[in-house]
Amino acid sequence: MNKDSKIYIAGHRGLVGSAILKNLKAKGFENFVLRTHAELNLTNAAAVEQFFVEEKPEYVFLAAAKVGGIVANNKYRGDFIYENLMIQNNVIHQAYVHGVTKLLFLGSTCIYPKNAPQPMTEDALMMDKLEYTNEPYAIAKIAGIKMCENYNLQYGTNFISVMPTNLYGPNDNFNLETSHVLPALVRKIHLGKALENNDWQSIKNDLNARPIEGLNGEASKEEILKMLAKYGLNIQPAAALAGGDSDYEEELEVAVEIWGSGKPMREFLWSEDMADACVFLMENRDFKDTIEGHPELDSGSQLDQAEIRNTHINIGTGKEISIAHLAETIKEIIGFKGELVFNTSKPDGTMRKLTDPSKLHGLGWKHKVELEEGITSIYNWYKS
């Protein structure tokens, strides 16, 4: 990419897209074409076609998607598969039709089977059944990988697919109804600390910035406490719940409920590290680099005769932590003194989901931000 290349970032306001935009601007790129969801609905094929006709972007980062945590994925199954398939189909196809120089498609490591060998290499794709709770989203993302892969093979396009591990960072989703585990824990433990300190101003500020089910900081203390209890923030003495708008002089004991046993292991990557990996690949690597070393090609087969699969690239740290250890780490960083309670009646999801980033390392990139540094940064960002 040249500094004046016309770059379209689909989803530039989200966790992923905003980090990519920030990274590109820091590197001196300045010719961006950006659209909010209100300005361009990517599930609308005609609107996407018209956008490409008018704007003619040279490079495309496809970071737009319908995303959410385990609750949202399981509750809105039809929405997740439909909207993500439509977004991908429209943008990838129009990128081909209008001769985009290079496209980067972002998926997720939830594409891998529930019982994939750990750590997960790219070759684990489609080797077994998926985790049920996020199956619709995963199937959509697998379709996106295969669309890029097969457009490259048939049409000679230069589309790269990357599969980031669990991401967190600035502009993350902290909505307790739909957020992923790390931002949800940051918010719940932040609110837990405010509760135990009787810091109602912080609680009201939080709810005014991010209402829960429409409830904001103008609600009564009784209403706020009942809503927080619904999302696993429970206080003692229990009489406080019935106390209306009374002030409580004593320090409250607070328990934060976490879904599952706390035993599942997860890998987390700072979103700005992920963005740096994406920009590195867009600037320095092509589709052909993702298939170098393919056994059929090494044996002398031609590209059009070989069975080319799994050309996507894992983006991760190769390091994992249990949900329980993660929660304790966040608790320590925030300074929460209360109890963490694991609700084992709720699902755990996949027990391990660790990427093998060897392919990415071989292409020349490695992560920089470690987890404790990242959690401290995201908490400071959240408070600000």
C-alpha positions, 0 to 999 in steps of 0.5 A: 500500500502507498500512503495515498492508497484509497483504503476502505475499513468496513466497521471502522467504529468497532473494536477491530476497525477502530484499532486498524484505522488508528494504526494506519493513521499513525503510519501516515496513511490518510486516504480513507473511505469510511461509512457508519452502519447508518450510512451504509448497511452492508447486508444490503447488496444493492447499497454495497454495490453502489458504494463500490461503484462510487468510491472504488477503494483499492484496499479493503479491511473487512472488520464489520460483523455482528459479534457478541458473547456466549449469551448473545450468540446462543440467543440470536442464532438466526441473526448471527448467521444471516447478517454475517453471511450477508455482510461477507458475501456483499463486500467480498464479491464487490471487491472482486467485481471492482478489482480491489487490489487486496482485501483482508477478511477478519474472522475469529478462532471460534471457527475451530472445532470444539474438541480441536487439538490444542494449540489449534493450527490452521489445519484443524479447521472443519475436522470435527463439530463446532461448539453449539453456542456459537455455531451459527457465527462460526459457520458464517466465518468459515464461509468467509474464509472459503469465499476468499480462498476460492475467489483467489483460486478461480479469479486470481484475487488477492484476499487474505483471511485472518483469524484473531483470538479473543480480542480486547481493547479501546472501543470494546463492547461493555454491554452486559447483555452482549459483551465478551468475557473480558470486557464484561468482567472489567465492567462488573468488577468495576461496578462491584468496587463502586458498590462496596465503596458506596460510590454511587456517583461512579455507578450513576456515571457508568449507567449514564454512559452505558445504560443496562436494558435502558436503565440509566443513572437517573433511576432510583438506587433500588431500581439500580440494585435490582438491575445489577443483581440481575447481572450477577452483582449481589450485595450484603447486607441483604437489607440494602436491596430493600432500602430504596434511596437510603444511604448506607454508611457501612462498607458493603460486601459485594459478590460478583457472579461469573458464568460457568466453573471458571475452568475454561482456558482462554487466550487474549490479544490486545486489539491494537496488537491485532491491528498491527498484525493486520496492517503488517500482512496487508503491506507485506504479504500476499495470498501466495505467501499463505500457501508457500510450503503447501505439500502438494505444491512442494511435490510439483503439482500446479496451483490449479491442480492442487487441493488448496485449503486452510490458507487463513492465518491465526493471529494470537499470542499462543498463551492462555489463562483460565477464566478464574485466573483472569477474573482474579487478575482483573479483581487485583488490578481494579482493587475489588475486595469482594467475592467472585462466585462461579455459577456452575449451572451456566455453560462453560463453552469450549474448555480450551481455545488456544491458537498456534501462531507459528504461521504468523510468526513465520510470516514475520510478526509477533505480539507485543502487549502482555495480558496484565499490561493490556488489562490495566490499559483497558481499565484506564480507557474504560474509566476515562 
